[in-house]
Amino acid sequence: MSHDEKTGGAAQAPLAASLRRFRARYGLLLEVLVGALMVILAAEVTIGVVFRTIGRSLSWYDELASVLLAWLTFYGSALASVKRSHIGCPEVVEQMPWNARRVLGIVTQLLVIAFFALLGYVGAEILPVLHGESLVSLDWVPMSVVQSVIPISSAMIVVAETTHLIDLFIDREPPRPAPAGPALADGLH
């Protein structure tokens, strides 16, 4: 190994550690946001069911539940991006040589980032069009606030995916395999 490769690797270690810390904190922020949305949605639906059961249905609970579910989906997708929890075919990709995996990873990360940057841009462009619109049952809630989830979550996904793209540029050799956990069958007894 050349001196440049040794010093390059040493210089990349602090960057990789900083990136891991950032990703962990960012993931924690998204976990809190998604957890809060889940609690709010559960409480809102429970309140709606209770009021419907006693014959005093709330006119707004269905619409608000739909909005909260959409927000949960979008922000949950950002959390899944941070944790690399989206559906994929890692078994197929892991069979490839490291350099091919790395190039494929860089290309796919760039495509994902481009898609969510475009989605965020278009989502932001639509917000002014919604000026003056509001929810039907809660007319004090602007539709632009409801739809703001699209550009905001898209930006959050771009941040998450960019951290993984940086990892691909930093990593010059394959990552160590994750330690094997208990087999699924072990938990079924």
C-alpha positions in Angstrom: 0.0 0.0 0.0 1.3 3.4 -0.9 1.8 6.3 1.5 -1.0 8.2 -0.2 -3.4 5.3 0.3 -2.4 5.1 4.0 -2.8 8.8 4.7 -6.0 9.0 2.6 -7.5 6.2 4.7 -6.4 7.9 7.9 -8.0 11.2 6.8 -11.2 9.4 5.8 -11.6 7.8 9.2 -12.7 11.0 11.1 -15.0 11.8 8.2 -16.6 8.4 8.4 -17.0 8.7 12.2 -18.5 12.1 11.9 -20.9 10.9 9.2 -22.0 7.9 11.5 -22.6 10.3 14.4 -24.6 12.7 12.2 -26.6 9.8 10.7 -27.3 8.4 14.2 -28.6 11.8 15.5 -30.5 12.4 12.3 -32.1 9.0 12.7 -33.0 9.7 16.3 -34.7 13.0 15.2 -36.7 11.1 12.6 -37.6 8.4 15.1 -39.0 11.0 17.5 -40.9 12.7 14.7 -42.4 9.4 13.4 -43.1 8.2 17.0 -44.9 11.4 17.8 -47.0 11.1 14.6 -47.9 7.6 15.5 -49.0 8.6 19.0 -51.0 11.6 17.6 -52.6 9.4 15.0 -53.5 6.7 17.5 -55.0 9.3 19.9 -56.9 11.1 17.2 -58.4 7.8 15.8 -59.3 6.6 19.3 -61.0 9.9 20.1 -62.9 9.7 16.8 -64.0 6.1 17.6 -65.1 7.1 21.1 -67.1 10.0 19.9 -68.7 7.9 17.1 -69.6 5.2 19.7 -71.5 7.7 21.9 -73.3 9.1 18.9 -71.4 12.4 18.7 -69.3 11.9 15.6 -66.6 14.4 14.9 -66.8 15.9 11.5 -63.0 16.3 11.1 -61.5 13.1 12.4 -61.5 11.1 9.2 -59.9 13.9 7.2 -57.3 14.6 9.9 -56.5 10.9 10.2 -55.9 10.7 6.5 -53.5 13.6 6.7 -51.6 12.2 9.7 -51.3 8.8 7.9 -49.9 10.5 4.8 -47.4 12.4 7.0 -46.5 9.2 8.8 -45.8 7.5 5.5 -43.6 10.3 4.1 -41.6 10.9 7.3 -41.4 7.2 7.9 -39.8 6.8 4.4 -37.2 9.3 5.4 -36.5 7.3 8.6 -36.3 4.1 6.4 -33.8 5.9 4.2 -31.5 6.7 7.2 -31.7 3.1 8.4 -31.4 1.5 4.9 -34.7 -0.3 5.6 -36.3 0.0 2.2 -37.0 -3.1 0.2 -34.1 -4.2 -1.8 -32.3 -7.3 -3.2 -29.1 -7.3 -1.1 -28.5 -11.0 -1.8 -28.1 -10.3 -5.5 -25.9 -7.3 -5.1 -23.7 -8.9 -2.5 -22.8 -11.6 -5.1 -21.1 -8.9 -7.2 -17.4 -8.0 -6.8 -16.9 -5.1 -4.5 -15.9 -2.6 -7.2 -19.0 -3.4 -9.2 -21.2 -3.1 -6.1 -19.6 0.2 -5.3 -20.2 1.6 -8.8 -23.8 0.3 -8.8 -24.4 1.8 -5.4 -23.1 5.2 -6.5 -25.3 5.2 -9.6 -28.4 4.1 -7.7 -27.8 6.6 -4.9 -27.4 9.4 -7.5 -30.7 8.3 -9.2 -32.6 8.2 -5.9 -31.2 11.6 -4.9 -32.2 13.0 -8.3 -35.7 11.6 -8.0 -36.3 13.0 -4.5 -34.7 16.3 -5.4 -37.2 16.6 -8.3 -40.1 15.4 -6.2 -39.1 18.0 -3.5 -38.8 20.8 -6.1 -42.2 20.0 -7.7 -43.8 19.6 -4.3 -42.5 23.1 -3.3 -43.6 24.6 -6.6 -47.2 23.3 -6.0 -47.4 24.9 -2.5 -48.1 28.5 -3.8 -50.8 27.1 -6.1 -52.6 25.8 -3.0 -52.8 29.3 -1.5 -56.3 29.9 -0.2 -57.2 26.2 -0.2 -57.8 24.5 3.1 -59.0 21.2 4.5 -62.8 20.7 4.1 -63.6 19.9 7.7 -60.9 22.1 9.3 -61.0 25.2 7.1 -58.4 26.9 9.3 -55.7 24.4 8.2 -54.2 25.5 4.9 -53.7 22.9 2.3 -50.2 24.1 1.8 -49.3 23.0 5.3 -50.8 19.6 4.6 -48.9 19.2 1.4 -45.7 20.6 2.8 -44.8 17.1 3.8 -43.8 16.3 0.2 -40.9 18.8 -0.2 -39.9 18.5 3.5 -39.7 14.7 3.5 -38.1 14.7 0.1 -35.3 17.0 1.4 -35.0 14.7 4.5 -34.6 11.7 2.2 -32.0 13.5 0.1 -30.0 14.2 3.2 -30.2 10.6 4.3 -29.3 9.2 0.9 -26.4 11.7 0.5 -24.9 10.4 3.7 -24.9 6.9 2.2 -23.5 8.2 -1.1 -20.6 9.7 0.9 -20.0 6.3 2.5 -19.6 4.8 -0.9 -17.0 7.4 -1.9 -15.2 6.9 1.4 -15.2 3.1 1.5 -12.4 1.8 -0.7 -13.0 -1.8 0.5 -16.1 -3.9 1.2 -17.7 -3.2 4.6 -17.3 -5.9 7.2 -20.2 -8.3 7.4 -22.6 -7.5 10.2 -22.4 -9.9 13.1 -25.0 -12.7 12.7 -27.9 -12.4 15.1 -30.1 -15.2 16.3 -31.8 -17.1 13.5 -35.5 -16.5 12.9 -36.2 -20.0 13.8 -34.6 -19.5 17.3 -37.3 -16.9 18.1 -40.2 -19.1 17.0 -39.8 -21.7 19.8 
